[in-house]
Protein backbone atom coordinates (compact mmCIF):
# COMPACT_ATOMS: atom_id res chain seq x y z
CA UNK A 1 0.00 0.00 0.00
CA UNK A 2 1.35 3.44 -0.98
CA UNK A 3 2.12 5.98 1.72
CA UNK A 4 0.37 9.36 1.64
CA UNK A 5 3.58 11.07 0.56
CA UNK A 6 4.40 8.50 -2.14
CA UNK A 7 5.37 10.46 -5.29
CA UNK A 8 4.44 7.61 -7.67
CA UNK A 9 0.75 8.58 -8.05
CA UNK A 10 1.67 12.22 -8.58
CA UNK A 11 4.29 11.24 -11.14
CA UNK A 12 1.73 9.08 -12.96
CA UNK A 13 -0.81 11.92 -12.98
CA UNK A 14 1.80 14.40 -14.24
CA UNK A 15 2.84 12.07 -17.08
CA UNK A 16 -0.78 11.37 -17.90
CA UNK A 17 -1.61 15.08 -18.03
CA UNK A 18 1.27 15.71 -20.44
CA UNK A 19 0.06 12.92 -22.71
CA UNK A 20 -3.51 14.19 -22.49
CA UNK A 21 -2.41 17.72 -23.37
CA UNK A 22 -0.61 16.41 -26.44
CA UNK A 23 -3.52 14.27 -27.59
CA UNK A 24 -6.09 17.01 -27.03
CA UNK A 25 -3.88 19.79 -28.37
CA UNK A 26 -5.82 22.63 -29.93
CA UNK A 27 -3.94 22.22 -33.18
CA UNK A 28 -4.76 18.53 -33.54
CA UNK A 29 -8.40 18.62 -32.50
CA UNK A 30 -8.97 22.04 -34.03
CA UNK A 31 -7.84 20.83 -37.42
CA UNK A 32 -10.06 17.77 -37.04
CA UNK A 33 -13.06 20.00 -36.26
CA UNK A 34 -12.42 22.15 -39.31
CA UNK A 35 -11.84 19.13 -41.56
CA UNK A 36 -14.71 16.93 -40.32
CA UNK A 37 -17.31 19.70 -40.42
CA UNK A 38 -15.92 21.49 -43.48
CA UNK A 39 -15.84 24.77 -41.55
CA UNK A 40 -14.62 27.91 -43.32
CA UNK A 41 -12.58 29.10 -40.31
CA UNK A 42 -9.00 29.09 -39.15
CA UNK A 43 -7.82 27.76 -35.81
CA UNK A 44 -7.60 31.18 -34.17
CA UNK A 45 -11.27 31.90 -34.82
CA UNK A 46 -12.18 28.44 -33.56
CA UNK A 47 -10.27 29.17 -30.33
CA UNK A 48 -11.98 32.55 -29.92
CA UNK A 49 -15.45 31.05 -30.31
CA UNK A 50 -14.63 28.37 -27.73
CA UNK A 51 -13.35 30.98 -25.29
CA UNK A 52 -16.39 33.22 -25.68
CA UNK A 53 -18.69 30.23 -25.31
CA UNK A 54 -16.90 29.31 -22.07
CA UNK A 55 -17.91 32.68 -20.67
CA UNK A 56 -16.31 34.90 -18.07
CA UNK A 57 -14.56 33.61 -14.96
CA UNK A 58 -16.91 35.34 -12.54
CA UNK A 59 -20.64 36.18 -12.71
CA UNK A 60 -19.92 39.91 -12.45
CA UNK A 61 -17.31 39.82 -15.22
CA UNK A 62 -18.03 40.42 -18.90
CA UNK A 63 -16.51 38.69 -21.89
CA UNK A 64 -13.97 41.20 -23.17
CA UNK A 65 -11.17 41.28 -25.71
CA UNK A 66 -8.73 41.39 -22.79
CA UNK A 67 -10.15 38.20 -21.32
CA UNK A 68 -10.00 36.46 -24.72
CA UNK A 69 -6.38 37.58 -25.15
CA UNK A 70 -5.50 36.33 -21.68
CA UNK A 71 -7.00 32.90 -22.32
CA UNK A 72 -5.28 32.68 -25.69
CA UNK A 73 -2.00 33.58 -24.02
CA UNK A 74 -1.37 36.54 -26.32
CA UNK A 75 -0.95 40.27 -25.73
CA UNK A 76 -3.93 42.62 -25.92
CA UNK A 77 -3.15 43.93 -29.41
CA UNK A 78 -2.86 40.42 -30.86
CA UNK A 79 -6.06 39.39 -29.05
CA UNK A 80 -7.83 42.42 -30.48
CA UNK A 81 -6.76 41.50 -34.03
CA UNK A 82 -7.93 37.89 -33.62
CA UNK A 83 -11.29 39.00 -32.20
CA UNK A 84 -11.63 41.48 -35.08
CA UNK A 85 -11.16 38.59 -37.53
CA UNK A 86 -13.87 36.60 -35.76
CA UNK A 87 -16.20 39.61 -35.88
CA UNK A 88 -15.46 40.23 -39.57
CA UNK A 89 -16.13 36.55 -40.33
CA UNK A 90 -19.54 36.82 -38.63
CA UNK A 91 -18.94 34.46 -35.69
CA UNK A 92 -18.66 37.04 -32.93
CA UNK A 93 -20.37 40.38 -32.33
CA UNK A 94 -19.46 43.31 -30.15
CA UNK A 95 -22.26 44.63 -27.95
CA UNK A 96 -22.48 47.44 -25.41
CA UNK A 97 -21.76 46.39 -21.86
CA UNK A 98 -24.77 46.03 -19.58
CA UNK A 99 -22.70 47.60 -16.80
CA UNK A 100 -21.13 50.49 -18.70
CA UNK A 101 -22.29 51.46 -22.18
CA UNK A 102 -18.81 52.80 -22.96
CA UNK A 103 -17.34 49.30 -22.69
CA UNK A 104 -17.76 46.53 -25.21
CA UNK A 105 -18.44 42.89 -24.49
CA UNK A 106 -18.34 39.96 -26.89
CA UNK A 107 -20.95 37.36 -27.70
CA UNK A 108 -21.34 34.61 -30.26
CA UNK A 109 -23.56 34.93 -33.29
CA UNK A 110 -25.70 32.01 -34.44
CA UNK A 111 -22.88 31.05 -36.83
CA UNK A 112 -20.41 31.19 -33.93
CA UNK A 113 -22.61 28.90 -31.85
CA UNK A 114 -22.74 26.44 -34.77
CA UNK A 115 -18.93 26.31 -34.84
CA UNK A 116 -18.80 25.72 -31.09
CA UNK A 117 -21.30 22.88 -31.36
CA UNK A 118 -19.31 21.28 -34.19
CA UNK A 119 -16.16 21.49 -32.06
CA UNK A 120 -17.95 19.95 -29.09
CA UNK A 121 -19.20 17.05 -31.21
CA UNK A 122 -15.67 16.33 -32.41
CA UNK A 123 -14.22 16.51 -28.88
CA UNK A 124 -17.01 14.32 -27.46
CA UNK A 125 -16.39 11.76 -30.21
CA UNK A 126 -12.66 11.80 -29.35
CA UNK A 127 -13.40 11.29 -25.65
CA UNK A 128 -16.03 8.62 -26.34
CA UNK A 129 -13.54 6.74 -28.47
CA UNK A 130 -10.89 6.92 -25.74
CA UNK A 131 -13.42 5.66 -23.17
CA UNK A 132 -15.13 3.05 -25.35
CA UNK A 133 -14.10 0.14 -23.12
CA UNK A 134 -15.04 1.87 -19.85
CA UNK A 135 -18.14 1.05 -17.88
CA UNK A 136 -20.72 3.76 -17.20
CA UNK A 137 -19.68 3.77 -13.52
CA UNK A 138 -16.04 4.30 -14.52
CA UNK A 139 -17.02 7.21 -16.78
CA UNK A 140 -19.06 8.83 -14.02
CA UNK A 141 -16.28 8.38 -11.46
CA UNK A 142 -13.69 9.81 -13.85
CA UNK A 143 -15.95 12.80 -14.60
CA UNK A 144 -16.41 13.39 -10.87
CA UNK A 145 -12.70 13.17 -10.10
CA UNK A 146 -11.71 15.28 -13.11
CA UNK A 147 -14.16 18.01 -12.08
CA UNK A 148 -12.75 17.89 -8.56
CA UNK A 149 -9.17 18.08 -9.87
CA UNK A 150 -9.82 20.97 -12.27
CA UNK A 151 -11.73 22.82 -9.56
CA UNK A 152 -8.73 22.51 -7.25
CA UNK A 153 -6.25 23.39 -9.97
CA UNK A 154 -8.21 26.49 -11.01
CA UNK A 155 -8.30 28.09 -7.70
MILO-84108 format. One record per residue (C-alpha): residue number from 1; x, y, z; residue in three letters. Coordinates in steps of 0.5 Angstrom, whole numbers, always signed. Layout:
N
(r NUM, (X, Y, Z), "Ala")
...
This chain:
155
(r 1, (+0, +0, +0), "Unk")
(r 2, (+3, +7, -2), "Unk")
(r 3, (+4, +12, +3), "Unk")
(r 4, (+1, +19, +3), "Unk")
(r 5, (+7, +22, +1), "Unk")
(r 6, (+9, +17, -4), "Unk")
(r 7, (+11, +21, -11), "Unk")
(r 8, (+9, +15, -15), "Unk")
(r 9, (+1, +17, -16), "Unk")
(r 10, (+3, +24, -17), "Unk")
(r 11, (+9, +22, -22), "Unk")
(r 12, (+3, +18, -26), "Unk")
(r 13, (-2, +24, -26), "Unk")
(r 14, (+4, +29, -28), "Unk")
(r 15, (+6, +24, -34), "Unk")
(r 16, (-2, +23, -36), "Unk")
(r 17, (-3, +30, -36), "Unk")
(r 18, (+3, +31, -41), "Unk")
(r 19, (+0, +26, -45), "Unk")
(r 20, (-7, +28, -45), "Unk")
(r 21, (-5, +35, -47), "Unk")
(r 22, (-1, +33, -53), "Unk")
(r 23, (-7, +29, -55), "Unk")
(r 24, (-12, +34, -54), "Unk")
(r 25, (-8, +40, -57), "Unk")
(r 26, (-12, +45, -60), "Unk")
(r 27, (-8, +44, -66), "Unk")
(r 28, (-10, +37, -67), "Unk")
(r 29, (-17, +37, -65), "Unk")
(r 30, (-18, +44, -68), "Unk")
(r 31, (-16, +42, -75), "Unk")
(r 32, (-20, +36, -74), "Unk")
(r 33, (-26, +40, -73), "Unk")
(r 34, (-25, +44, -79), "Unk")
(r 35, (-24, +38, -83), "Unk")
(r 36, (-29, +34, -81), "Unk")
(r 37, (-35, +39, -81), "Unk")
(r 38, (-32, +43, -87), "Unk")
(r 39, (-32, +50, -83), "Unk")
(r 40, (-29, +56, -87), "Unk")
(r 41, (-25, +58, -81), "Unk")
(r 42, (-18, +58, -78), "Unk")
(r 43, (-16, +56, -72), "Unk")
(r 44, (-15, +62, -68), "Unk")
(r 45, (-23, +64, -70), "Unk")
(r 46, (-24, +57, -67), "Unk")
(r 47, (-21, +58, -61), "Unk")
(r 48, (-24, +65, -60), "Unk")
(r 49, (-31, +62, -61), "Unk")
(r 50, (-29, +57, -55), "Unk")
(r 51, (-27, +62, -51), "Unk")
(r 52, (-33, +66, -51), "Unk")
(r 53, (-37, +60, -51), "Unk")
(r 54, (-34, +59, -44), "Unk")
(r 55, (-36, +65, -41), "Unk")
(r 56, (-33, +70, -36), "Unk")
(r 57, (-29, +67, -30), "Unk")
(r 58, (-34, +71, -25), "Unk")
(r 59, (-41, +72, -25), "Unk")
(r 60, (-40, +80, -25), "Unk")
(r 61, (-35, +80, -30), "Unk")
(r 62, (-36, +81, -38), "Unk")
(r 63, (-33, +77, -44), "Unk")
(r 64, (-28, +82, -46), "Unk")
(r 65, (-22, +83, -51), "Unk")
(r 66, (-17, +83, -46), "Unk")
(r 67, (-20, +76, -43), "Unk")
(r 68, (-20, +73, -49), "Unk")
(r 69, (-13, +75, -50), "Unk")
(r 70, (-11, +73, -43), "Unk")
(r 71, (-14, +66, -45), "Unk")
(r 72, (-11, +65, -51), "Unk")
(r 73, (-4, +67, -48), "Unk")
(r 74, (-3, +73, -53), "Unk")
(r 75, (-2, +81, -51), "Unk")
(r 76, (-8, +85, -52), "Unk")
(r 77, (-6, +88, -59), "Unk")
(r 78, (-6, +81, -62), "Unk")
(r 79, (-12, +79, -58), "Unk")
(r 80, (-16, +85, -61), "Unk")
(r 81, (-14, +83, -68), "Unk")
(r 82, (-16, +76, -67), "Unk")
(r 83, (-23, +78, -64), "Unk")
(r 84, (-23, +83, -70), "Unk")
(r 85, (-22, +77, -75), "Unk")
(r 86, (-28, +73, -72), "Unk")
(r 87, (-32, +79, -72), "Unk")
(r 88, (-31, +80, -79), "Unk")
(r 89, (-32, +73, -81), "Unk")
(r 90, (-39, +74, -77), "Unk")
(r 91, (-38, +69, -71), "Unk")
(r 92, (-37, +74, -66), "Unk")
(r 93, (-41, +81, -65), "Unk")
(r 94, (-39, +87, -60), "Unk")
(r 95, (-45, +89, -56), "Unk")
(r 96, (-45, +95, -51), "Unk")
(r 97, (-44, +93, -44), "Unk")
(r 98, (-50, +92, -39), "Unk")
(r 99, (-45, +95, -34), "Unk")
(r 100, (-42, +101, -37), "Unk")
(r 101, (-45, +103, -44), "Unk")
(r 102, (-38, +106, -46), "Unk")
(r 103, (-35, +99, -45), "Unk")
(r 104, (-36, +93, -50), "Unk")
(r 105, (-37, +86, -49), "Unk")
(r 106, (-37, +80, -54), "Unk")
(r 107, (-42, +75, -55), "Unk")
(r 108, (-43, +69, -61), "Unk")
(r 109, (-47, +70, -67), "Unk")
(r 110, (-51, +64, -69), "Unk")
(r 111, (-46, +62, -74), "Unk")
(r 112, (-41, +62, -68), "Unk")
(r 113, (-45, +58, -64), "Unk")
(r 114, (-45, +53, -70), "Unk")
(r 115, (-38, +53, -70), "Unk")
(r 116, (-38, +51, -62), "Unk")
(r 117, (-43, +46, -63), "Unk")
(r 118, (-39, +43, -68), "Unk")
(r 119, (-32, +43, -64), "Unk")
(r 120, (-36, +40, -58), "Unk")
(r 121, (-38, +34, -62), "Unk")
(r 122, (-31, +33, -65), "Unk")
(r 123, (-28, +33, -58), "Unk")
(r 124, (-34, +29, -55), "Unk")
(r 125, (-33, +24, -60), "Unk")
(r 126, (-25, +24, -59), "Unk")
(r 127, (-27, +23, -51), "Unk")
(r 128, (-32, +17, -53), "Unk")
(r 129, (-27, +13, -57), "Unk")
(r 130, (-22, +14, -51), "Unk")
(r 131, (-27, +11, -46), "Unk")
(r 132, (-30, +6, -51), "Unk")
(r 133, (-28, +0, -46), "Unk")
(r 134, (-30, +4, -40), "Unk")
(r 135, (-36, +2, -36), "Unk")
(r 136, (-41, +8, -34), "Unk")
(r 137, (-39, +8, -27), "Unk")
(r 138, (-32, +9, -29), "Unk")
(r 139, (-34, +14, -34), "Unk")
(r 140, (-38, +18, -28), "Unk")
(r 141, (-33, +17, -23), "Unk")
(r 142, (-27, +20, -28), "Unk")
(r 143, (-32, +26, -29), "Unk")
(r 144, (-33, +27, -22), "Unk")
(r 145, (-25, +26, -20), "Unk")
(r 146, (-23, +31, -26), "Unk")
(r 147, (-28, +36, -24), "Unk")
(r 148, (-25, +36, -17), "Unk")
(r 149, (-18, +36, -20), "Unk")
(r 150, (-20, +42, -25), "Unk")
(r 151, (-23, +46, -19), "Unk")
(r 152, (-17, +45, -14), "Unk")
(r 153, (-13, +47, -20), "Unk")
(r 154, (-16, +53, -22), "Unk")
(r 155, (-17, +56, -15), "Unk")
